Amino acid sequence: MSTDPTTVLNNIIEKIEKYALSQTKPDDLTSQRMKNDAKSLIKINPSLAAMALGLIASVEGDVNECVKQHTLSLQLGKDPILNINHAVSMKTLGHNAESFRLINKAMNLLPDPAMAIPIYLMIAINAGEYEKIQACEDMLKAKGVTSFSPDIQQYFDDVNTIVMKAPLPFNIYPAIASILETINLNNNTGLTEYALEEINGELYYWTLVKADAETITLMNAQLKDALGQLENINLDEFHIAFKSKDISIRVNPDTN
C-alpha cells in the first residue's frame, strides 16, 4: 500500500464514500485498518488525520466520536475542507440541519465556493433550505452560468417543482425537514434520500429510508401527528411520507 499521505487519505475517503452510499458499516478489521491508515497521517498533518477519523466514525454510526474527531481537526487546522467533511459526516449520520449549518459556514470560508456547490446543494435540499438553493441558482445565472451538471440541475429542478406545486412560506420547508430528521433519528434508519412523484396532479415527497414495512408504518404515523401540529399550513396538495428505499424508484415529475 502507498505511504504517500495524499494517496492514503484519498483511499480512506473512497472507502468511506462506498460505505456511506450503501448504508453499510465496515467490519471491525476494515475499521481498524482505516483507523491505522488515518493515524499514520498524524505526524504529517494532524488535522487531516483527525478529519479522516471523524469520517470513519460517521460510517460506524458513532456520533460522539465523529464530533470529537472533527472538532479536533478544526482546532488543529484552518483548511475549509475540514469544515466540508465535518458537514458530510453529519449528513451521513442523518443530522441534516447541523450538516447544513456546517456546510454554510464552510462556503463562507472557501476562496472559491463554486468548488463545493454540489455538496452544498445535496446537503441543503435534505435540510429543506429551498430558498438558499434558489438563491444559489440565481447567483450562478447572474454570473453567466447557463449549463449545469445533471446532478446540480436536478437539485434546481426539484426545488423549483416543490416551490411551484407546493408553495409554502420558505421557513416551513426546513421545519418539515426537521420533523423528518427527528423521526428518522429516533427510529435509527440512517442516511436518507428523497424522491418526488406526481400523482393525479398532486406532489408526493418521499423520504427514502432503509426500513421494514412495520417501521415505515410507524414512522408515517409519527409524521402525520407531527405535521398536524404545524399551524395554518395546508398540505393537501403536498404529500410527505417515508418510503422504503428497497421498493422505491426516483420519479421526477413533469414540470412543463
Secondary structure as UniProt FT lines:
FT   HELIX           5..22
FT   HELIX           28..39
FT   TURN            40..44
FT   HELIX           46..60
FT   HELIX           63..76
FT   HELIX           80..92
FT   TURN            93..94
FT   HELIX           96..109
FT   HELIX           113..116
FT   HELIX           117..126
FT   TURN            127..128
FT   HELIX           130..142
FT   TURN            143..144
FT   HELIX           150..165
FT   TURN            170..171
FT   HELIX           172..186
FT   TURN            187..188
FT   STRAND          193..199
FT   TURN            200..201
FT   STRAND          202..209
FT   HELIX           213..227
FT   TURN            228..229
FT   TURN            231..232
FT   TURN            236..237
FT   STRAND          238..244
FT   HELIX           245..247
//
